[in-house]
Amino acid sequence: MKEEKKYMLGIVIVNYNGEKFQNEAIASILNQTYQDFKIIIVDNNSTDNSMKMLDKFDSDKIIKIYNNENLGAAGGNNIGIKKSIELNCEYTLLINNDVILNEDAIAKLLACKKDIVCPKIYYFGTDKIWFYGGKFHNFRGTISHLYYQKEKYKDKQTTEYAPTCCMLIHNTVFKKTGLFDENYFLYYDDVDFCFQLRKNKIKIYLCSNAVIYHKVSLSSGGENSKTAIYYNNRNRFYYIKKAGGIYKPFALIFSWISMKFKTADKKIITEAIHDFKQGKMGRKEWNI
């Protein structure tokens, strides 16, 4: 009996109506100098042509998984991670479908030989940094990106927080942290995951030589879209409740006050707070 192929890397991409940008991401992956991988595309019940458009590549590296409903970033990533583990991959690379990778990005991430490693991320089409290191603000229940929208940076080895729009993870890590909390659906699931890494004393390393470009939040309508505002606000409270520790009372009060003083999109923020108080997590069942 022929032994099943073992891949070094399972690349997990969650898709929801990504026809405007997904193929560019896939092309940049297939063009990598490192080629020992499978691309696991988890489709969250898209209604556009994004999955059909993948036929253009005619590649046996692409595995398509179709969900009957939209499970969000957290649920979609979990399905992809399970498939990566099933394929006996050593690593999983979580990556958004609205990014473009330099052709040697994956090779350089793997060369670090760390359990968790992330690249330097620029805004697409610019020399401005979107992410190169991040930190937790426990008192507020938030995180921040270092060097955000800057062109210069100081090199560093590790970071407290990193987004999962491009994160290389050794598959043994999930035995310690578990998978993503699907109550978040979208946004803050990565914050929670990084918190689990901290609890388990697993460091997140940075690789400045690995570079990608991010078309930020296009899949959810942009950083200031109503979708982003709703999930970020609701999930912030959920994260504080779950992980706040001794900072929990202060973070809840600070978050409540800061949201109440926001005049823009007050209706959507009020709805987010209401849903959190009612325990309505996961996917929002109405058009925002």
Secondary structure, 3 states (H helix, E strand, C coil): CCCCCCCCEEEEEEECCCCCCHHHHHHHHHCCCCCCEEEEEEECCCCCCCCHHHHHCCCCCEEEEECCCCCHHHHHHHHHHHHHHHCCCCEEEEECCCEEECCCHHHHHHHCCCCEEEEEEEECCCCCEEECCEEEECCCCEEEECCCCCCCCCCCCEECCCCCCEEEEECCHHHHHCCCCCCCCCCCHHHHHHHHHHHCCCCEEEEEEEEEEECCCHHHCCCCCHHHHHHHHHHHHHHHHHHCHHHHHHHHHHHHHHHHCCCCCHHHHHHHHHHHHCCCCCCCCCCC
